[in-house]
Amino acid sequence: MSIVEKTFKNGEVIINEGDTGNSVFLLMDGKAGVYSDYGKKDHFKLAVLEEGEYFGEMAILEEYPRSATVAAMGGAHVVEIPGNELDSYFKEYPDQILELMKHLGNRVRVMNNDYNEAKALLKKLQEEDESKKKSLFSKIKKHIDLYQHNKNSLTEPREEILREAFSKIRDDGSDNIKSFRKGMFVFREGKDDDSMYILLNGTVGFYNSYRTPAETKTDEITAVSIFGEEEMLAGDPRSCTAVVETDDTRVEIIRKDDLEPMFSNNPDKLNIILRNLSYRLRMLNIDFLKVCKEITETYNK
């Protein structure tokens, strides 16, 4: 296995925005900044990576060019893992499967929070009068800056890659498949649950405050889809109630403890879970930037 350890000095580029990705990186020591338009006068820092975090994985999982530049901050020591040897790496270090999933799940959670914040700001701007909009200037500017430095990354991920991957698990024969009737719960809001789920057929709806006057339906998915992984990876209670919407719905239950042995028994399934997380993250980023675009074009005056 040709894993390489590398050390980078302060400001030195580890990966370049727009390059073809063929490696995944693990930050072993130090910090690294994630930038848009790095090296230009007005480059923009998108995030800071800490020790133990992965980066560059989305370009491998979804076969996309690098979406940002990553550069060392005060020096950084990394491990570079060739994309075509990721399976070998997981076989040697099976504990890192869960770490990579936690990393992707955390990024989905952060992006989801940013997206909800941007939607709330846009709604507030639409409702406020002109005098009050001025008091929101700092928040408006933040989203204008984010859009200006990321507008070229508004590229839809290729859903056919995910569909092709999902087709491999329709008839998996797992012993953990459960059948549900319409109206049954997969999980309930506020409850602890150490599982994630693959919807093999049927429809599942997601609700806040289910069966109360404040009930709100937040989403609906159809087969084949993965759901419930965010709270499982973070160890948080369920943020909503998952309700089966059609009879003869079949769901595969995957517990956290199943993930490491799954790699030995069914690596394709684990790869699908990773690709799904990456796809969701990319779609959230696109939706977030669309809201930032509306804020920019409407209120940047």
N, C-alpha and C positions, 0 to 999 in steps of 0.2 A: 504494500500500500504506500503510495507516494505522497503522504501527508508531510507538509513542510512547515517549519516554524520560522517566522519572520519578525524582525524588529523594525519599527518605523520611528523616525525622529519627529519632533513637533512640527506640525503643518505638512508632513509628507503624505502624499495621496496613497491610499490602500486600494481603493477601486474608483474608477472614473465614471461619471454620469454618461450614459449613452453607449458605453462599451458592451460588447457581447459577454454575458456572464458564463463562466465555465468552472467557477469555484465557489464554495461556501466558506465563510470565515468564522472563527470563534475567537473572541477577544479574551486573551488569557490574563493580561495585566495592562493597567493604564486605562486611558479613556480615548474615545474617538468621536469626532463630530460628523453628523450627516448634513450635507449641504446641497443646496440648489445653486447653480451658477458659480461654483467654487472657482476662485482665482480671478473673478471679475470684481470690479470696484464695489458693487452692491450685492455681493453674494449673501445668501440667506441661510442661517443655521436652522435646520428642521428638527434636529434631536441630538441628544448626547448618549452615546453608548457606554455602558459600564462593563467592568470585568465580569466575564461569564456569559455575555450576550452574543448571540449569533447575528450575522448580517450577510447580505448577498444571496440569501436562500431563495428569494422570490424569482430572481432571474433564472435559477436552475429549475425550480418547480414548475414555472409557467413558460419557460423558454422566451423570456423578454430581455431587451437590453437593460442595463443598469439604470434605475430610475433616479439615482442621486449619487453624489460623490461622498466617499467616506475618507476622512483624513485624521491622522493622529493628533491628539491634543496633549502636549507635554510628553510625548513618547508613548508607544503602544507595542505590545508583544502579542502576536496573533498566531493562530494555527490555520493554515490554508488547506482545505479539503477539496480535492477535485470532484466535480459533480458526478462524474461517472464512477467514483469510488465511494459514494455516500453510503451505499448498501454495506460495503466492506467495513466502513467506519462504524456503522451502527452494530454490526456483528461483533466487532471488537469492544465497543463501548455502548452496550445496550441501554445503560442508564441515561445516555444522551438523547435517546428518542423522546423521552418525556420532557427533557429540558428544551429541546427544539420546539416541541408542541406548546410548552408553556410560553416560550418566547413569542411565537406567532399569536397565541391566544391573548397575551397581554397587549400586543400591538393592535389587535382587532378591538380590544376593549378601549384602549386609549383613543383610537381613531373614531370609534363609535361615540365616545364622550365629546370629542371635538366636533363631530358632525351634529350632534344634538345641541351643543352650545351655539354653533353657527345658525342652525334652524331657529333656535329661540331668539337669537339676536335679530335675525331677519324679520321674524314675526313682530318683535318689539318695534323695530324701525318702521314697519308698515303701519303700525297702530299709533305711534307717537306723533305729536305735532313737531314743526320745524325747530322750535326752541329747545325741546327736549332731545332731539336728535343730536344737537351739538354736544351735549353732555356725554354722549356715547362715542365720541370721536376716537378715543384710544382703542376701544374694542373694534370699531369699524376699520381703523388703520391696520390693526393686526390681521384681519381677514383679507384686506386689500393686498397687503404685503405677501401673505401666503399665496393668494391667487396669482399675483404678478410673477412670482418666482416658480410657480408650478403649472402655469397654464398649458405648457407644451406637453405635460404628462397626462392630459385628458384623453387617454387611449383605452377603449374598452378592452378588457381581457378576453381571450379567446375561449368562449364557452364550450366550443366543440372539444377542446382538450379535456375539460372536466367531464363532459358527457361520455366521451370515449372511455375514460378511466372508470366512471360509475358503471358502465355496462358490464364490467368484469365481476361485479358483486351482486347482481340481481339474483343469481341462483347459487349462492355461496354454500348453502347447506349447513350453516352455523346452528349449533344447539341453543343459541341464545336468542332465537327469533320468537317474538310473541305476537299473537293476533289480538286486535282490538275491535270493538264495535263502536259505532257512532255514539259520541257523548262521553266515552271513557277518558280518563286522564292518563297521560304518559308521566307527567310530574306536575306538582303544584307549587305555586308561588310561595316563597318563604321557606320551603322545605330543603333540608340538606340532601344531597344526592351525589354519589361518586361515580356516576355513569354519563356516557354520551350515547347518542342514538343515530342509527341509519334508518331512514324511512324507505323501505323497500317497495311498498305500494300503498296507495291511498293518499289521504290529505290530513294535515295537522294544522290547527290554528293556535295562535299564541295570544293570551289575554292577560291584561292587568286587572286586578280587582274583579275576578270572574264571579258571576252570579251575585253581584252587588249593584246598587244604583250607579256606581262609578265605573262599571265595566267598560273596558276599551279593548278592541281587537287591534293588536299591533302588527301582526304579520300572519301569513299563511304559506305553507310550503306543500309541494307535491313530490312524489317519488321521481328520481332517487335523490335524497338530500340528507345531509348530516346536520344534526342540531344538538344543543345541550352541552357542547364541548367547552364553552367559555367558563361557565360556573364550575364544571368538573375540574378543569385545569387550575383555576384560581382557588378552588376550595370554598367558594361562596354559596350561600343559599340561592335557590332558583329565583330569578328576577321576574318570572311570569308563570302562568299556568299553560301547559301544553294539552290541548283538547283534540281528540280524534273527531274529524268532521265527516268521515264516510265509513260505512261498514266494510268489513274484510280488509282493514288496514293492517299491514304487517311491519313490525319494527324490530330491528336487531339492537340488542342492548350490549354496549361495550363498557366494561368497568375499567377504572384507572389501572388496576393490577393486571388487566388483560393486555396492555399495550406492549410491554417488553416481549412476552411470549408470542404475541401476534406477529412480530417481525420475523421470527423463525418459522412460524406456521403459515403466515399469509402476508408476505411483504408488500404485495400489490395493494392490499386493503389499507395498510399503514400509509403507503404513498398517496392513496386517494384522500385520506384524512388530512395529510399535510398539504396537498394541492388545494383541497377545499378551503382550508384556513387561509392560504395565500390568495386564492381567488376572492374570498370575502373581504380580505384586507384591501385588495386592489379596487374592488367595487365600492367599498366605503370611501376610499380616497377619492375616487371619481365623483361620487355623490357629494362629498364634502367640498370639493373644489367647485362644483356647479353652484352650490349655495354661496361660496365665496365670490364666484363670478357675478352672481346677481347682486350681492352687496356692493361689489366694486363698480359695476356698470350703472347702478341706480343711485348710490349714495356717495360716490367719489366725486363730489362737486365742490 
